[in-house]
Amino acid sequence: MTLLEFCFLAERPELKPLVAKWYFEQWGAIVPEASLSSFEDKLTEYLQTDAIPLIVLLMQDNAPIGAAQLRFHEMTIYPDKTYWLGGVYVATHARGNKVASALVQKVEQLAISFGVRELHLQTEQQDGGLYTRLGWQAQERVNYRGVDVVVMCKRLAHS
């Protein structure tokens, strides 16, 4: 039986180079003057468990298979949109197994625990893909840093 568990990157800082590699390979081409080391340096800000920004990892048998971020102000063109889900990444071999859904839902739960009422994200999936299926609403389509994205929002239910 496979053991799946969440942890914070802050609890497994030795995984920072791997997460940086994932992010650099996925998004490095659209970040000006990006390098693997600049991505790794940026992740240092996320090494916390009790404050935003943070990164959640999903581990399978103690090996990371995905990551997601709860962060501030992802898109500079929206200074009024404070809290963002970003950096949702699933290792190639783990795709198609609802890993991304689990990560998104975990970040939503964490956001609620921090008192966040509304989360935003950007996706290149013009139909919203996974996020639409998880209850996110498209707000607008924009070209950001040369990439066509859909900006989405989800109001979080507080009990």
Stockholm file with secondary structure:
# STOCKHOLM 1.0

chainA/1-159         MTLLEFCFLAERPELKPLVAKWYFEQWGAIVPEASLSSFEDKLTEYLQTDAIPLIVLLMQDNAPIGAAQLRFHEMTIYPDKTYWLGGVYVATHARGNKVASALVQKVEQLAISFGVRELHLQTEQQDGGLYTRLGWQAQERVNYRGVDVVVMCKRLAHS
#=GR chainA/1-159 SS CCCEEEEEGGGCGGGHHHHHHHHHHHHGGGSTTCCHHHHHHHHGGGCCSSSSSEEEEEEETTEEEEEEEEEECCSTTCTTCCEEEEEEEECGGGTTSSHHHHHHHHHHHHHHHTTCCEEEEEESCTTCHHHHHTTCEEEEEEEETTEEEEEEEEECCCC
#=GC SS_cons         CCCEEEEEGGGCGGGHHHHHHHHHHHHGGGSTTCCHHHHHHHHGGGCCSSSSSEEEEEEETTEEEEEEEEEECCSTTCTTCCEEEEEEEECGGGTTSSHHHHHHHHHHHHHHHTTCCEEEEEESCTTCHHHHHTTCEEEEEEEETTEEEEEEEEECCCC
//
